[in-house]
Amino acid sequence: MLRIQFTVEDLASTRLVPEPAPILETKLAAIGLHRGIGAPWGERWRHRALTAFPRSAEPLRELVPGFALTVSPSSLVDDFDAWREASASLGPHHRQAEMRLWYGSGGVPPLIRSGSQGDLDAERVFLRAMRSAFTAVVKPYWDDVRANHHAELIRQGRLIASQGIGSMLTTAIAGSRWCGDWLLIDTPYERTVRLGGRGLALTPVAFWSGPPLIGGFPDRPVVLAYAAPATLSIRVGSQSDPLAAILGSTRAAVLRLLATDHTTGDVARDLGVSAATASEHTSALRAARLITSRRDGKTVVHRVAELGRELIEVNR
């Protein structure tokens, strides 16, 4: 579980990052190439990205397995030139903290260590690899990434206006709830973060479908990145998810999600829709014999049926 303690000052300064971050999305895309992405479009993107992955980005293949699932504040800058300048301006203490946010407690690879110690050739190799990876496997989808990011900001902004920032946080971050001044988030890892007045910067990320990722420096706002709702799809190839043309984008996302068992509440939370909307879509899919549903205590569990599985297979 991830536990985040807020003060009044933290709540007052909590904000949504206004634009998607190229460096952060490239790091997550590189991890996605290595591990896969659970989004409905993930495998189609990964197949194309592996083919398009350039030779100039090859150093990342050795680095990615060591990437820590954390977020560095410096990765939120607007472009690669700004990232290089921000990294160069870091003092020794912040530079070590930056390395920990990229590589955790594991060993820092020689290429990165050399770059962080002033080896300009090593720094150029890493920067060129990241920039090349962005150009090849992220930039072709950047219009969708930006459009989805802005759609999510609008959605969360409306929640803040109608229900307050506390409700926005529990809606944006799946599996989260308040307990006093602590925000508790269901995650496979254990971590406690006391903001202590630093505030929180939230950003939805496209190339990630796992639990929220967090990181920060002692004297700067903590950054929390969370997977954008699956309904905010990315077009791969000449069109979006082919199932969307048949079922609609949300219903197609529901069907793909139900490749594994999910309750109605799970569907609502994972796709960022209301419980009523999730129930409406699962009812329609069940009526079309694309999914099956069974009661488990007080909840209803849904799973794709054979007909739905065949529909998914022919529309990958």
C-alpha positions as CSV (number, residue, x, y, z in Angstrom):
1,M,0.0,0.0,0.0
2,L,1.1,3.6,-0.8
3,R,0.3,6.0,2.0
4,I,0.5,9.8,1.4
5,Q,0.1,12.2,4.3
6,F,-1.3,15.6,3.4
7,T,-1.2,18.9,5.4
8,V,-3.5,21.8,4.7
9,E,-0.7,23.4,2.7
10,D,-0.3,20.2,0.6
11,L,-3.9,20.1,-0.4
12,A,-3.8,23.8,-1.2
13,S,-0.8,23.3,-3.6
14,T,-1.8,20.0,-5.1
15,R,-2.1,20.5,-8.9
16,L,-2.5,18.7,-12.2
17,V,0.5,18.9,-14.6
18,P,-0.8,20.8,-17.6
19,E,1.0,18.9,-20.4
20,P,2.2,15.4,-20.9
21,A,5.9,14.9,-20.3
22,P,8.0,13.5,-23.2
23,I,10.8,12.2,-21.0
24,L,8.5,10.4,-18.6
25,E,6.4,8.9,-21.4
26,T,9.5,7.7,-23.1
27,K,10.8,6.0,-20.0
28,L,7.4,4.3,-19.5
29,A,7.2,3.4,-23.2
30,A,10.6,1.8,-22.9
31,I,9.4,-0.2,-19.9
32,G,6.3,-1.1,-21.9
33,L,8.4,-2.5,-24.8
34,H,10.2,-4.7,-22.2
35,R,7.2,-5.8,-20.2
36,G,4.1,-5.0,-22.2
37,I,1.3,-2.6,-21.6
38,G,-2.1,-3.7,-20.3
39,A,-4.1,-1.0,-22.3
40,P,-6.5,-2.2,-25.0
41,W,-4.2,-0.9,-27.7
42,G,-1.0,-2.0,-25.9
43,E,-0.1,-5.1,-27.9
44,R,-0.8,-3.5,-31.2
45,W,1.4,-0.5,-30.3
46,R,4.1,-2.8,-28.9
47,H,4.3,-4.9,-32.1
48,R,4.7,-1.7,-34.2
49,A,7.1,-0.1,-31.8
50,L,9.4,-3.1,-31.6
51,T,9.7,-3.0,-35.4
52,A,10.3,0.7,-35.4
53,F,12.8,0.8,-32.6
54,P,15.9,2.5,-34.0
55,R,19.6,1.4,-33.7
56,S,20.4,4.7,-32.1
57,A,18.1,3.8,-29.2
58,E,19.7,0.4,-28.6
59,P,21.5,1.4,-25.3
60,L,18.1,1.6,-23.7
61,R,17.6,-2.2,-24.1
62,E,20.3,-2.8,-21.5
63,L,19.2,0.1,-19.3
64,V,15.4,-0.6,-19.2
65,P,15.4,-3.7,-17.0
66,G,17.0,-1.6,-14.2
67,F,14.6,1.3,-14.5
68,A,12.9,1.9,-11.1
69,L,9.1,2.3,-11.1
70,T,9.3,5.8,-9.7
71,V,9.0,9.3,-11.1
72,S,11.7,12.0,-11.2
73,P,10.5,15.6,-11.0
74,S,13.0,16.5,-13.7
75,S,11.3,14.2,-16.1
76,L,8.3,16.6,-16.3
77,V,10.1,19.2,-18.3
78,D,8.7,20.1,-21.8
79,D,11.4,18.7,-24.0
80,F,14.8,16.9,-24.2
81,D,16.9,20.1,-24.3
82,A,15.2,21.4,-21.2
83,W,15.8,18.0,-19.6
84,R,19.5,18.2,-20.4
85,E,19.8,21.7,-19.0
86,A,17.8,20.7,-15.8
87,S,20.0,17.7,-15.3
88,A,23.2,19.7,-15.8
89,S,22.0,22.3,-13.2
90,L,21.5,19.6,-10.4
91,G,24.0,19.7,-7.6
92,P,25.7,16.5,-6.4
93,H,22.9,15.8,-3.8
94,H,20.1,16.2,-6.3
95,R,22.0,14.3,-8.9
96,Q,22.3,11.3,-6.6
97,A,18.6,11.5,-5.8
98,E,17.9,11.6,-9.5
99,M,19.8,8.4,-10.0
100,R,17.9,6.7,-7.2
101,L,14.6,7.8,-8.8
102,W,15.7,6.2,-12.2
103,Y,17.3,3.1,-10.7
104,G,16.1,2.7,-7.2
105,S,18.3,0.7,-4.9
106,G,19.8,-1.3,-7.7
107,G,23.2,-0.6,-9.2
108,V,23.4,2.3,-11.6
109,P,24.7,1.1,-15.0
110,P,28.2,2.3,-16.0
111,L,26.8,4.4,-18.8
112,I,24.5,6.4,-16.5
113,R,27.1,6.6,-13.8
114,S,29.7,8.0,-16.2
115,G,27.2,10.6,-17.5
116,S,26.2,11.7,-14.1
117,Q,29.9,12.2,-13.2
118,G,30.5,14.5,-16.1
119,D,31.4,12.1,-19.0
120,L,29.9,14.1,-21.9
121,D,30.2,11.2,-24.3
122,A,28.2,8.9,-22.1
123,E,25.6,11.6,-21.4
124,R,25.3,12.2,-25.2
125,V,24.8,8.4,-25.8
126,F,22.0,8.2,-23.2
127,L,20.3,11.4,-24.4
128,R,20.5,10.4,-28.0
129,A,19.0,7.0,-27.1
130,M,16.1,8.5,-25.2
131,R,15.4,11.1,-28.0
132,S,15.6,8.5,-30.7
133,A,13.2,6.2,-28.8
134,F,10.8,9.1,-28.3
135,T,10.9,10.0,-32.0
136,A,10.3,6.3,-33.1
137,V,7.8,4.9,-30.6
138,V,6.1,7.8,-28.8
139,K,6.0,10.8,-31.1
140,P,3.8,9.2,-33.7
141,Y,1.1,8.9,-31.1
142,W,1.8,12.3,-29.4
143,D,-1.4,14.0,-30.7
144,D,-3.5,11.3,-29.0
145,V,-1.4,11.5,-25.9
146,R,-1.9,15.3,-25.6
147,A,-5.6,15.1,-26.4
148,N,-6.1,12.4,-23.8
149,H,-4.1,14.3,-21.2
150,H,-6.2,17.4,-21.8
151,A,-9.4,15.4,-21.7
152,E,-8.4,14.0,-18.3
153,L,-7.5,17.5,-17.0
154,I,-11.0,18.7,-18.0
155,R,-12.6,15.7,-16.3
156,Q,-10.6,16.2,-13.1
157,G,-11.1,19.9,-13.2
158,R,-14.9,19.4,-13.2
159,L,-14.6,17.1,-10.2
160,I,-12.6,19.7,-8.3
161,A,-15.2,22.3,-9.1
162,S,-18.2,20.2,-8.1
163,Q,-16.8,17.9,-5.3
164,G,-13.5,19.3,-4.2
165,I,-9.9,18.2,-4.5
166,G,-10.3,15.3,-2.0
167,S,-12.9,13.6,-4.2
168,M,-10.8,14.3,-7.3
169,L,-7.8,12.5,-5.9
170,T,-9.8,9.3,-5.0
171,T,-11.5,9.4,-8.5
172,A,-8.3,9.9,-10.4
173,I,-6.3,7.3,-8.5
174,A,-7.7,3.8,-8.7
175,G,-7.9,2.0,-5.4
176,S,-7.5,5.1,-3.2
177,R,-9.4,6.3,-0.2
178,W,-9.0,8.8,2.6
179,C,-8.2,7.9,6.2
180,G,-7.9,11.1,8.2
181,D,-5.2,13.2,6.5
182,W,-3.7,10.1,4.8
183,L,-4.5,9.1,1.2
184,L,-4.3,5.3,1.1
185,I,-3.7,3.7,-2.3
186,D,-3.8,0.0,-3.0
187,T,-0.4,-0.9,-4.6
188,P,1.7,-4.0,-4.8
189,Y,4.5,-2.1,-3.0
190,E,4.7,-0.6,0.5
191,R,5.7,3.0,0.8
192,T,4.9,5.9,3.1
193,V,5.3,9.5,1.9
194,R,4.8,12.6,4.1
195,L,4.4,15.6,1.8
196,G,5.3,18.0,4.6
197,G,4.2,21.1,2.7
198,R,5.8,20.2,-0.6
199,G,2.5,19.6,-2.3
200,L,1.6,17.0,-4.9
201,A,1.8,17.2,-8.7
202,L,-0.4,14.7,-10.5
203,T,0.0,13.6,-14.1
204,P,-2.0,11.0,-16.1
205,V,0.4,8.9,-18.3
206,A,-0.4,7.1,-21.5
207,F,2.2,4.4,-21.7
208,W,1.5,2.8,-18.4
209,S,-1.3,0.6,-17.1
210,G,0.1,-0.4,-13.7
211,P,-0.3,1.1,-10.2
212,P,0.5,4.8,-9.5
213,L,4.2,5.8,-9.6
214,I,5.6,8.4,-7.1
215,G,8.8,10.2,-6.6
216,G,10.3,13.5,-5.6
217,F,13.2,15.5,-4.1
218,P,13.2,16.5,-0.5
219,D,12.7,20.2,-1.3
220,R,10.4,20.0,-4.3
221,P,6.8,18.9,-4.9
222,V,6.2,15.1,-5.0
223,V,5.1,13.8,-8.4
224,L,2.5,11.1,-8.7
225,A,1.8,9.6,-12.1
226,Y,-1.2,7.4,-12.7
227,A,-2.5,5.4,-15.7
228,A,-4.9,7.4,-17.8
229,P,-8.4,5.8,-18.1
230,A,-8.5,3.1,-20.6
231,T,-11.3,4.9,-22.4
232,L,-8.7,7.4,-23.5
233,S,-7.4,5.3,-26.3
234,I,-4.4,5.7,-28.6
235,R,-4.8,5.1,-32.3
236,V,-2.4,2.6,-33.7
237,G,-2.2,2.3,-37.4
238,S,-4.7,4.0,-39.7
239,Q,-7.5,3.8,-37.3
240,S,-8.4,3.5,-33.6
241,D,-9.3,0.2,-32.0
242,P,-11.3,-1.6,-34.7
243,L,-13.7,-2.9,-32.0
244,A,-14.6,0.8,-31.3
245,A,-16.2,1.1,-34.8
246,I,-18.5,-1.9,-33.9
247,L,-19.2,-1.4,-30.2
248,G,-18.2,2.2,-29.4
249,S,-14.9,3.1,-27.7
250,T,-16.0,2.6,-24.1
251,R,-17.8,-0.7,-24.7
252,A,-14.8,-2.0,-26.7
253,A,-12.6,-1.1,-23.8
254,V,-14.9,-2.9,-21.4
255,L,-14.8,-6.0,-23.5
256,R,-11.1,-6.1,-23.8
257,L,-10.8,-5.4,-20.0
258,L,-12.9,-8.5,-19.3
259,A,-10.3,-10.9,-20.7
260,T,-9.9,-11.4,-17.0
261,D,-12.5,-11.4,-14.2
262,H,-13.7,-8.0,-13.1
263,T,-16.5,-6.9,-10.9
264,T,-18.7,-4.0,-12.0
265,G,-16.8,-1.8,-9.6
266,D,-13.5,-2.9,-11.0
267,V,-14.7,-1.9,-14.5
268,A,-15.8,1.5,-13.3
269,R,-12.6,2.1,-11.5
270,D,-10.2,0.9,-14.2
271,L,-12.0,2.7,-17.0
272,G,-12.7,5.9,-15.1
273,V,-16.5,5.7,-15.5
274,S,-19.4,5.7,-13.1
275,A,-20.8,2.5,-11.7
276,A,-24.0,3.1,-13.5
277,T,-22.2,3.5,-16.8
278,A,-20.2,0.3,-16.2
279,S,-23.4,-1.6,-15.4
280,E,-25.0,-0.3,-18.5
281,H,-22.1,-1.5,-20.7
282,T,-21.8,-4.9,-19.1
283,S,-25.5,-5.5,-19.4
284,A,-25.4,-4.7,-23.1
285,L,-22.4,-6.9,-23.7
286,R,-24.1,-9.7,-21.8
287,A,-27.3,-9.3,-23.8
288,A,-25.2,-9.7,-27.0
289,R,-23.6,-12.9,-25.5
290,L,-20.1,-11.3,-25.6
291,I,-19.6,-11.7,-21.8
292,T,-20.9,-13.8,-19.0
293,S,-21.7,-12.6,-15.5
294,R,-22.0,-14.4,-12.2
295,R,-22.9,-13.3,-8.7
296,D,-20.2,-13.7,-6.0
297,G,-21.7,-12.6,-2.7
298,K,-22.9,-9.0,-3.1
299,T,-20.8,-8.4,-6.2
300,V,-21.3,-9.4,-9.9
301,V,-18.2,-10.8,-11.7
302,H,-17.9,-10.4,-15.4
303,R,-15.7,-12.2,-17.9
304,V,-15.5,-12.4,-21.7
305,A,-17.5,-15.2,-23.3
306,E,-16.2,-17.4,-26.2
307,L,-18.0,-15.2,-28.8
308,G,-16.5,-12.1,-27.2
309,R,-13.0,-13.7,-27.2
310,E,-13.3,-14.5,-30.9
311,L,-14.4,-10.9,-31.6
312,I,-11.3,-9.6,-29.8
313,E,-9.0,-12.1,-31.6
314,V,-10.0,-11.0,-35.1
315,N,-9.8,-7.3,-34.1
316,R,-6.4,-7.0,-32.6
